[in-house]
């Protein structure tokens, strides 16, 4: 990094440090786009965590914009940086099925299916509960069947791994899937475990039962739900990021930074895999039975863009396991839309540090005004009587007024914030609200801007060492998988 000029050094005035007494109790920052929540709070928080050598996982919702700010900053401080960013040349590979230990591991398969299916829908998108539940069970069963395919092939001499999402997608795409699965289960050569087959029972029970037309309709709808999940992200640009051997560390410790990047143009397609990767990585690294050497700082700016089913549990229960979250939302309404009223309330409540920039939303501003509560103020009134012997009377009264009104929240300038920090208290109350005008030091920004200017060269270097599968390799891989799976799961012969 170049040495700053004397003129620049003169501009490096010391700004007031904002101390957060209990950052380990997690933090939520609320503010509309352009309010300054990322620049004034989230990015400085992450830089501070890196300065202290904490392990970190950062969800980069904004086309690797945060990566440009913190990746080289972390490397300069001795960090190893890894990327899971499907659609980008620098992405490593993370195979979600690595979390399923074997073909009878229904617990982990169920978790994986739940996250994937939930994130295949948009916020507030409520489909038919029956078909969603049945589709989720089918996806769970197909994951276990995928693990079994890998076990079977390797037992018969195959050297390459087959237990990945591409194999599952090939399996779910088979015509007449229920009949093929039923036929395979009955094959004595396969010796399929009842635990592998169990999640498939709902689909199999609809095959050929009841009125034929109605049964076919139910069966088709269940399969269509599962096909819709995989159809979103099984694309040429993404497959290489999750259908090879994982090279992203699943254990995040020491000076390790994992950046999970969302490509905005493809966000609807890739969100299920992004959310699944984060869920699996966080769950693995904050187990109460495993003592961490340093906290795991998890940056979740724009949290409502993904659904993490265990986020409320992590916030409520995993602090002692080293979990520290930094959550960014635009409005509370947005959080409710994605997580529902109950979970949104748990998330908000269990972030003990609450920072509000201009939310740009009346409901969110009103909620924060009510959250701060009221204070007693003394109102002095003066009255005068007219006439020859007129007199002046002064009286005082106590009146409760909002500590900060809805309009005051909506009128905050960029960089202005109301911060409530755990551990900040006075004689009257704990968690004292503070009105802050956050200023980032010119010295900090000099380093950040210098490092950002090197991003393109760094990106090209990382991409060169992260070779992606070519179109021809992907075509051959896909065709080979389809051919083998069709041979293993043939259509049953006519009666």
N, C-alpha and C positions, 0 to 999 in steps of 0.2 A: 504494500500500500504506500503511495507517495507521501512524503512528508508535507504537512500543510504549510502554506506560506505564512509569513509573519502577519500579514493582514488577516488571514483566516484565523490564526491563533488569537488575535485580539478580539475576534468575534466569539471565541469560545468562553463566553461568560457562564459562570456557574449558575444553574437554575436550581430551584428548590426541589430536593428529593422528596418524593411521596412515599412514605413508609406504609406498608400493609402488614400490620402486626401478626396476623394469622392467615397467611396466604394458603396454608395447607387445608383450610376449610372450604376451598373452592370458591370460584368467582363467576358471577354472571354480569355481562355488560350489555345493556340495551340501548339501542339508538338507531334511527333510520339511516338509510344510505346517505353518505355525505356528512353525517353528524360528527365524525371524527373518532368513532369508537375503536376502529382497528388501528389507526395511526397513533392515537394518543394513549390507548390502554393495552390493546391485545399485543401488538408488536413489541412495545417496550417491556411488557410482562415476559414475553418469550425470550427476549434478549437477556433479561435479568436472570431467568432460569438457566440459560446457557452460561452466563457469566459465573454462576454458582456450580456449574458442572452437573446439573441434574439430567437424568435421562428424559427424553421427550418424544412424544408422538404428536404430530401436527396435521390436522385436516386442513388442506389448502383448497378451499372452495373456488378460488378466483384465478383459475388458469395459471397456477404456479406463481402468482404474484407474491404470496408470502414467502415462497421458497427463495425468490430473488432477494428477499430482505434478510432471511435468517440462515440459509444454507452455508454460504461462504463465511458468514459471521461465526457459525459454529465450527466450521473447518479450521478457521484461524485460531480457535481456542482448543484444538486437539480432538474434535469430534469426528466420528465416522458417520456419514450421512447416507441414508438409503431412501430410495423412492419406489413407491407403488403408485403409478400414475398411468393407467391404461390409456393408450392413444398417444402417448408421448415417447420419443425415442430413448429417453433416459430411464424408463421404467425397468425395475427389476421384475422378478416373477414371484408371485405369492399364490400357492395352490391351496384354496380353502379346504379341500378334502383331506389335507394333512391333519386337520383337527379331528377327523374320524379315525379311530385307532384300528378298527377292523370291521368286517361285514356284519357283526352283531352289535355294534356300538350305537344303539338306538338313541341314547341320550344326546350325544354330540351331533348325530345326524338330525335329530329333531330341532336342536338349537339353530343349526345351519339353515335348515329349511325355513324356519320361522322368520329369520332375518331376511333371507333372500326373497321370500314371497311378500313380506310386508313392504319391502322397499321397491317392489315391482309396481306398486300403486302410488299414485300421487297423494299429497296431503288432503285429507277429507274425503278421499275416494272410498266409499263404503260399498263393496260388492255384496253378492249373495253369501251370507255366512256359511251356508252348507257347502257350497262349491269351493269357497276359499279354504275352509277347514279340510275338505276332502282333497283339494289340490295340494295343500301343504303336506298332508299325510303321504300322498303319492310322491311328492318331491323327496320327502324323507326316505321312503322306500327305494326310490331310484338311486339315491346316494349310497344306501347300503348295498344295493345291487351292483353299483359301480365298483365299490370296494371288493365285492365278491368276484366280479369279472377279473379284476387285477390279480386277486389271490389265485383264481383258477388258472389264468394264463401263465402266471409265473410258476405255478406248480407243474405246468406242462412245458416248461422250457423257455417261455418268453423272458427277455432280458429288460425290455423297456417297461416303464410304468404306464398303466392305463387308468389309474384312479384320479381323474380330473373332470372338470366341468364339461369338457368336449365329449368325453365318453357318455356322460349323463345326457347331454343334449342329443347325441346320436340315438341313445336308447329311447328317450321320450318321443323322438320323431318317427319311430317305427309304426307303420300302418297296423291297425288292429292290435294295438298294444296289449290290451287285457288278455286276449286269447293267446298271444305269444308268451306272456308271462305265466299264464296258467299252465301252458304246455311245458314250459321250461321247469316249473316247480314240480311237475309230475315226472320229470325225467330222472330216473334212478341214478344215472351217471353223475348228475350235478350235486346231489346230496345237499340241497339248500337248507340252511338252518331255519327253524321256525321264527327265530328272532330277526332274521334278514327279511323274511316274508311278511311278518306281522303288519307293518305299515301299509302293505299293499292290499290288505283284506277288504277295505272299503271299496276300492275299485273293482276287485275281483268279484265281490258279492253282487255288483250291479250287472256283471256280464252274463247275459242269458237268463236273467231272472225276471219274473213278473211279465207284464205285457211287453212284448218284444220292442215295440216302438218307443215306449217310455223308458225301458231299460237302456236302449241304445242312446237315447237323448241324454240320460244321466251320465252314462259312461263317457260319452263324447264331451260333455261339459267339464267333467273332472279332468280328463286328459288335456282339454283345451286350456284349462287354467295353468297346468304345468308347462305346456308348450309356450304359453304367453310369457312365462317367467324367463325361460331360457332364450326365447326368440329375441328378447331385448338386447342381450349383451354378447351372444355368440356371433360376433362380427369379425371380419378380417383384421381390423385395426386393434382389436382387444385380445383376441384369443391367446396370443403369445405371452400376455401378462399373467395368465393364471392357468395355463395348460402345459407347463413345463415343470422341471424340478425347482422348487422354491430356492431362491438365493437371497431373499430378504430375511434377516434374523428374526426368529419368532420370540427370542428372549431379548428384551430391550433393557440393557443394563449399562452402567458406567456412562462414558461420554458417547452415547449413541442417540442419534436423531433419525426418526423415521417420518418421512413426509408422505402423506397419502393425498394424491392430487386428483382433483376433479376437472375434466375437460368440459368446459361449459357448453360447447356446441353439441356434446353427446351426453349431457347430464342425465336425461331421462333413461337413456339406455344403460349407462354404466353405474348409476347410483346403487343398484342392488349389490354389485360386487364390491364397490367402495365401502358401503356400510358393513357388509359381511367381513371384509378384511379388518376393519377397525374393531368390530365386535370381538373377533377371534383374538386379535393381538392384545387388546386391552384386557380381556378376560384372562388370558394366559399370564399376563404380567402383574396382576394384582390379586393373586390367590392368598387368602389369609394364612394358609399353611406354609407359605414360602416368604421368608423375611427378605425384603429388598435392602440393598446397600444404600440406595439413594431413592428419593421420590420419583414417581413417574408423572411428569407434567403432561397433561393431555390438552392440546389446544383445539377447541371445537367452535371456531368462528362459523356463523351461519348454521348452527346446529339443526334448525328445522328443515334443512334441505335433505337430511337423512333421518332414518328411524333406527335408533339404537335401543333395543328392548330392555336392556339392563342398566341404562344410564341412571335411572332413579335409585336402583339398588347400589350402584357404585358410589353415588354421592352420599347416600345414607349410611352405608356400611363399610366402605373400602378405604376410608381415610387412614385407618391404622395399618392397612396393607400398602400404603404409599401412594394412593391415588389422589392426585390434585388436578382438578379440572379448571379450565378457563373457557367459559362458554360465551359466545356472542350471538345475540338475537336482534332483530330489528324491532319487533313489537311482541308483547305478550300474547296478543291475538294469534300471531303467526305460530307461536309455540303450542298454543291450544289446538290449532288446526291440525298440526302434525301428531301431537302426542295425546290429545284429549285433555279435558279439564283436570282430571284427577292427577295424571302423571305430570302435567305441566306445573301444577301446584307443588308437587313433591320436588320437582327439579328446582323451581324457584326458591322454595323454602330451604332446601339443603345446600344452597350456595350462600354461605354466611356473608360473603362480601358481595354487595350489590351496587352496581354503578349504572347510573342512568344519564345518557346524553339526550338530546332532543329526540323523543320517540316518533314524532310526526304523526301520532295517532292519539285521538282523544281518549279512547278507552284505556290505553296503556298509561297515558299521563294522569288520568283520573285515579287509576289503580295505585300509582306511585304516590300521588298526593294523599290518598287515604292511608297508604302504608306508613308514610312518615307521621301521620297523625296531626293533632292540633297542639297549639300552645296557648297559654294564657297571656293576654296582653292587657295593659291598662289603658282604658279610653278616658281621656280628659275632655269634659264638655263645659263650655262657658255660656251662661245666659245673662242677658241684661234686661232689667225692667225699665220701662219708659216712665216719664213723668218728672215732676219737679224734684223728687227725692229718689231718682233712679239709682239702682244698685246693680252690682255685678256678682253673680254667684258661680262658683266653680265646683264641679262635682267629678268624682272619679268612679269608674266601674270596671270590673273585670269581664273580659269577653274572650271566648275560645275562637281562634281563627286557624286556618290551615297553615302548617309550617311552610308549605310551598303549594301554591294553587296549581290547578290544571293548566291554566294559561301561562304560568311562569315556566312550567316544564316545557311547554310547546314553544316558548320564546327564547330558549337557550341558544347561544351562538355556538358555532363550531369550536370544539375544544372545551366548552363549559360542561361540567358534570356535577351531579349530586352523588356523592360516594358514601356508602355505609360500610365501614370496615369492622369485622369482628375484632374484639380486643381494644377498640377505640371507645373510651367511655369517660364520663365525667360524674360529678356527684349526683346528678339527677337521673341519668339513664345510661344504659349500655348501648354500644353500637351507635355512636353519635353521628348524625348526618353532617357532611361537610360539603360546602359548595366550592368547587375547585375550577380554576382555569389552568389546564395542564399545558405546560410548555416543555418541548423536547429540546435538549441542549444541542447547540450547533456542532459541538464536538462529536456527539453521538451520530448525528445525521451526516457529518463529514465521512465518518467511517462507513456508514450504511450506503451512502451514495457512491463512494469509491468501489465498494464491493459489488454493488449492483451493476456498475459499469463493466465489470469483468464477467457477468453472468453468461453472456452469449458464448464467449470462449470456453468457459467452464462447461456449459451445456454440451457443446460440440465434443469436448473431450470425454465427458461421461457417456454420451451417446455412442461414441466410437468403441467404448469398452462394454457396451450393453447391446450386443447384436440381437436383432429381432428376426423372427422367422420370415423367410421370403415368401412371396405369393405361391411359388411352386412347391415349397416345403409344406405350406399350410394346405394346399390342394391335395397333395399326396397323403398327408397325415389324416385329413378329414375323410378322404375316399377309403383309405385303409381301415379306419375305425368303423365306418358304416358297413363295409363288406364283412368284417369279422363279426360284428355284433348281429348283423342279419343272419349270419350262419349259425351263431350260438343261440339265437332266439327266432327260429323259423315259425312260419304260420303252421298251425296244426293241420294235419291231413283232413280232408272232408270225411264226415261220418259214413 
